[in-house]
Amino acid sequence: MRSEDHRKAATALLAAEAQRSQISLLSLANPDMDINDAYAIQKEILAVKIKAGKKIIGWKIGLTSKAMQSALNIDIPDSGILFDDMLFPHQGYVPKCKFIQPRIEAEIAFVFKETLAGETVSREEVIRATDFVAPSLEILDTRIQRKDPNTGKARTIFDTISDNAANAGVIIGNEKHKIEAYDLRWIGAIVSRNQEVEETGLGAGVLNDPIESVIWLARRMAKYDQKIEPGQIVLSGSFIRAIECPSGSHIVADFGKFGDVEITFE
């Protein structure tokens, strides 16, 4: 894809987000697109949002589980950008018609006190740079069709990355923990929608350890001259299947002693 193709795709995605609509698969219209094209489109979206006054509050990591990677025939995660207008309060509300097809995932959030950067970032550096970890929910939405209605072709990893890794929102629980206080592999959650359990999972579902997920992100970002800044949030990846959240959904993620997170979709 050419630079003008990246800008055109970003413009279409931004319009879809504003109009709460979906566009056709970019991978279908651009069969030769690759992962660099996808991140270039994401970068164009970033530039427009920053120019409009939005601020980066962190980063998300997706497709960290073997099941999701197998479903998309990939062997790496993806990442997206968290902006300040994506942050929703714990026990708060998502306005009706805010999103197109919202879904929820449970994750462990990292909040940083030091810069984390470089292609050789280590586990020890992640632990040292982390201020605290907390229970969280990520709201997913898609500005690209999940499947082309004419061909039946499903969206690819390139579509998802272009669409800011399908990110739409984040909710952080009130509990804050020192990273050394827990083995994050054993942090789990029971996630309910309208008082019915929908999904359960453990942190080990995220690349065997959520810390490994953050290492992957920092190293990937270094290739694009990016870094995790102090105060920023990193959503380390979901350890449950995404849960559909139509209007009227009340979501509770019970992380046990680690805390809880709630959100209601009006």
N, C-alpha and C positions, 0 to 999 in steps of 0.2 A: 504494500500500500504506500501511496505517496503522502507527503505532509498534508496536502489539501484534502486527501481522503480521511486522514485522522481528524482534521478540523470539522469536516462535514459530518462524520459519525458522532463526534462529541456534541455538535450543535443539535443533531437529531435526538440524542439521548437527553440533553438538557431540556429540550422542548417537551419530550415525553414525560419527564419528571414534573415539569410545571403544569402540564395538561392532564396528568394522571392517566396516561395512555401508554400503549406499547408500540415499538417499532419492530420491523421484520429482523430476522437473524442477520447480523453483520457477517457471520461466517458463510452464509449462503450467497450473499451479494459479493463477498470478497473471498473466494475459495483459497486464495494463496496467502491469506493473512496468517501471521504467526504471533508468538507471545510478545515479541517486541512491538508489533503493531498495536496489540491490545493495551499494553502499558503506555504506549504513546497516546492513544485515545484517552486513557484515564488521566494522563498528564495534561491534555488539552482541557478536560473538564475541570481539573484542579486550577488551572490558570484563570479560567472564566470565573470560577467561584471566588477565588482570592480577589480578583479585580472587583467583584461585586460586594466585597466586604466580609466574606466568610472567613473564619479562622480554623486552622487545623487544630483539633484537640487530641488526635491520636490516629491509630491504625488498626485495621482488623485483619485477621488471618482466617482464611477459609479453606475448605476441602482438605482438612487435616486427617480425616479418618480414612481407613482402607476401603470402607464400603463406598464412600462418596468418590474416592479416586478411581475405584474400579468402575463405578457407574459412568464416569466421564472418560474412561480409558486414558488416565493420566497417572503420573507417579510423583507429582509435586503439589504442594498447596498453592493458593493464590493469596493476594492481599489487596486491600482497598484503604481508602482514606476516611477518617472520621472528622466531620465538620461540626462547628459549635451548634448549628441548628438541628443536629441529630440527637442531642442529649435530652432525654426525658427523665422526669423525677421518679424515683422509687415510690410505689403506691400512687402514681399519677395516672393521667389519661392521655390516650392518643385520639385526637379529634377525628370525628367521622369523616370518611372520604379523604383522609390525609394521604393514604397510600393506595396503590393499585391492587396488589394481591399480597398483603402483609403476612409474614410468617415469623415465628420466634425460634431462637436457639439459645440454649443455656451454655455459658462459658465462664472461665476464670479470667478476670481482668487483672492486668498488671498496670500499676501507675508508677512512673519513674521519677527519681530525684536527681539522676545524673544522665548526661548524654550517653547514648549507646550507639556505636557506629563501627563500621569496618568489616571487611570480608573474612576476618579471622576471629570474630567475637566468640568468646568462650562461655561456658556455663557459669564459671565464677564471676565473669564480668556482668552477666545478666543479674545474678543474685546481688552483687554489690550495687548495681545501678537502680535496682527496684526499691521504691519507697514502701509500697504495700501491695498486697493482692486482695481481691474482693470478689464476691459473687456478682454475676452480671447476666443480663439478657441482651441479645442482639435482635433487632428487628430487620428482617430481610424484605426486600421488595425487588421486583424485576421490571425494568423499563424495556426489556427485550422479550419477545414471545418465548415461552418455554419450548414450543414446538411449532414448526412451520405448518400452517393449516393445509397447504397444497401438497407438499412433498412428504410431510410427516417427520422431517428431519428435526432432531432435537438440538437445542443450543449446545455450544461447545464451551470449553474452558476459555477460549478467546472472547466469546460473547460475554461471559460472566465477568472476566477481568475488565473488559471495556466498560461494562456497566458498573464500575466501581465495586467489583466483587459482590454485587447485589446488595450492598449495604444501604440501610435507610435510617437506622436509629440504634441507640444504646441506652440501657438503664443499668445503673450501678447500685448495688445494695449498700446499706449504711455501714456494714461491718468491714473493718480494715484489719488486715493481718500481716505480720512480718512474714516474709517469704520462707524464712528458716523454720517457722513454727509448724509447718505442715509438709507432709509428703503429698505433693499436688496430684500424684498419680492416683491417690485414694480419695480425693475430694470428689464427691458425687452429688447428684441432684435428682429429686423427684419433681417432675414438672407436670402441673395440672392445668387443665382448661375448664373453667366453670365447675370446679370441684371434682372433676374426673381425671384420674392419672392418665396422661398421654404418653409420656416417655420417661425413662430413667437412664443414667449413664455415669461413667467414671472419667476422671481426668486422664487416665491412661489411654483413653480412646483418641487423644490428641497427640499423635506421633510418639506414643508411649509415655510422654511426659510433656506438659504444657511449656516447661522451660525450653525444651528442644524446639518447640514451635517459635518461640521468641528469638532463639538463636538463628533459625532459618530466616525469619523476617529481617533481622538486622543485617545479615549477610547479603540477602537479596537487595535490600535498600541501598547498600553500599555500591552496588553495580549501577545504580541510577542516581548516584550522588545525593542520596537522602540519608537521614539519620533520625533516630528517636530522641526527642528533646525532653529535658526535665519538665515534669508536670503533665506529660502526655500519657494517654491511656493506650494500652494494647490489648485488644480482645484476642486471646490466644487460640481460639478455635472451638467449635462446638463438639460436645461429646454425646449429643442426641440428634435424632432425626428432626428436621425442621417441622414445626407445628403450624398448621394453617390458623389464621386469626381473623375470621370474619367479624363484622360489627357485632358488639355484644360479648366478645370474648374477654374473660377475666383470667389472666395468667398468673400463676404462683409457682416459683421455682424454689423449692425447699432444699437447701444445701446442708441441712443438719446444723452442727455446731459452727460451720463456716458462715452461716447466715441465710438470708432469703431475699428474694426480689419479686416484686409484684408490678403489674401494669394492666390497665383496662383499656380495651378498644371500644370507643363510644359507638 
